Amino acid sequence: MYLGIDLGTSEVKALVIDENHEVIASHSAPLSIQRPHPHWSEQAPELWWEATEYLMATLREKCAQHWPAIKAIGLSGQMHGAVLLDAEGKAIRPAILWNDTRCAAECAELEAMAPELHQVAGNLAMPGFTAPKLLWGAPS
């Protein structure tokens, strides 16, 4: 038995499969996206954890006889999001998601500061990536 958990943008999905890749049980929990300003896209990281806890309890109930046989857990999640933490490891604000474009000005700033960025990093400074988001969130 194997457990899979996918933290997506619109929902968290989880399933239990057997050695023959047959789905034993699956369930999902929706996530909301907050858009408090134009170009912003955020989620509270705490909601990810709550949804995952709910899914684990639900799957454990749906396939109780198989639960102890789970051998491994596979995880996948959103890409290029930024969760900013305090010294105790707690989120200090909602996560800035991959599809948030508030940091377009910071992208231009990065390109000006490091014209070789694309050549060295293999990526352009784009609003969906994490570095410009961190620059946006950095103290002035």
C-alpha positions in Angstrom: 0.0 0.0 0.0 1.1 3.5 -0.8 -0.2 6.9 0.2 -0.1 9.9 -2.2 -0.7 13.5 -1.2 -0.9 16.4 -3.7 -1.1 19.9 -2.4 -2.5 21.8 -5.4 -3.6 25.3 -5.8 -7.3 24.6 -5.7 -7.4 21.5 -3.6 -5.4 19.0 -1.6 -5.9 15.4 -3.0 -4.8 12.2 -1.4 -5.1 8.5 -2.3 -4.1 5.1 -1.2 -3.1 2.6 -3.9 -2.0 -1.0 -3.8 1.1 -2.7 -5.4 -0.9 -3.1 -8.7 -1.6 0.6 -8.8 -5.3 0.1 -8.1 -6.9 2.9 -6.1 -8.1 1.7 -2.8 -9.5 5.1 -1.6 -9.2 8.7 -2.5 -10.5 12.0 -1.3 -9.9 15.7 -1.8 -10.4 18.9 0.1 -10.9 22.3 -1.6 -8.7 25.3 -1.0 -9.7 28.9 -1.5 -7.4 31.5 -3.0 -7.4 35.0 -1.6 -7.0 37.9 -4.1 -6.9 41.0 -1.8 -5.4 43.2 -4.5 -5.1 43.1 -8.3 -2.3 40.6 -9.3 -2.2 39.1 -5.9 -2.8 35.4 -5.2 -2.4 34.0 -1.7 -3.3 31.1 0.6 -3.0 30.6 4.3 -0.4 27.8 4.8 -2.4 26.7 7.9 -5.2 25.7 5.6 -2.9 23.3 3.7 -2.2 21.5 6.9 -5.8 21.4 8.1 -6.9 20.0 4.7 -4.2 17.3 4.9 -5.1 16.3 8.4 -8.8 16.0 7.3 -7.8 13.9 4.3 -5.6 11.6 6.4 -8.5 11.0 8.9 -10.9 10.4 6.0 -8.7 8.0 4.2 -7.8 6.2 7.4 -11.6 5.7 8.0 -12.2 4.7 4.3 -9.5 2.0 4.2 -8.9 1.2 7.9 -7.8 -2.4 7.1 -5.2 -1.3 4.6 -3.8 1.7 6.6 -1.2 -0.2 8.6 0.2 -1.7 5.4 1.2 1.7 3.9 4.9 1.3 3.0 5.7 4.8 1.6 4.3 8.3 1.1 4.6 10.3 -2.1 4.2 14.0 -1.9 3.8 16.7 -4.6 2.9 20.4 -4.1 2.6 23.8 -5.6 5.7 25.2 -7.2 7.3 28.6 -6.8 5.3 29.7 -3.8 6.8 31.7 -1.0 6.0 31.1 2.6 7.7 33.7 4.8 8.5 32.5 8.3 9.5 34.2 11.6 12.3 33.0 13.8 10.0 30.3 15.4 9.1 28.9 11.9 5.6 30.3 11.9 4.2 31.9 8.7 4.2 35.7 9.1 1.7 36.3 6.2 -0.3 34.3 3.7 1.8 32.3 1.2 2.4 34.1 -2.1 1.4 31.6 -4.8 3.0 30.7 -8.1 0.4 32.6 -10.0 0.8 35.9 -8.1 2.3 38.7 -10.2 2.7 41.5 -7.7 6.5 41.5 -8.0 6.9 42.6 -11.6 8.9 45.7 -10.5 11.2 43.5 -8.5 11.8 41.3 -11.6 13.0 44.4 -13.5 15.2 45.3 -10.5 16.7 41.9 -10.4 17.4 42.0 -14.2 19.1 45.4 -13.7 21.1 44.3 -10.7 22.3 41.0 -12.4 22.1 41.2 -16.2 23.8 37.7 -16.3 21.0 36.2 -14.1 19.4 34.3 -17.0 22.8 32.8 -18.2 23.9 31.8 -14.6 20.6 30.6 -13.2 19.0 29.3 -16.4 15.8 31.3 -15.7 14.6 34.8 -16.3 13.4 36.8 -13.3 9.7 36.2 -13.6 6.9 37.2 -11.2 5.9 33.5 -10.7 9.3 32.6 -9.4 10.4 32.8 -5.7 13.4 35.2 -5.8 11.4 38.2 -6.9 8.7 37.4 -4.3 11.4 37.4 -1.6 12.7 40.7 -2.8 9.2 42.1 -2.7 8.8 40.9 0.9 12.3 42.0 2.1 12.4 45.0 4.5 13.2 48.2 2.8 
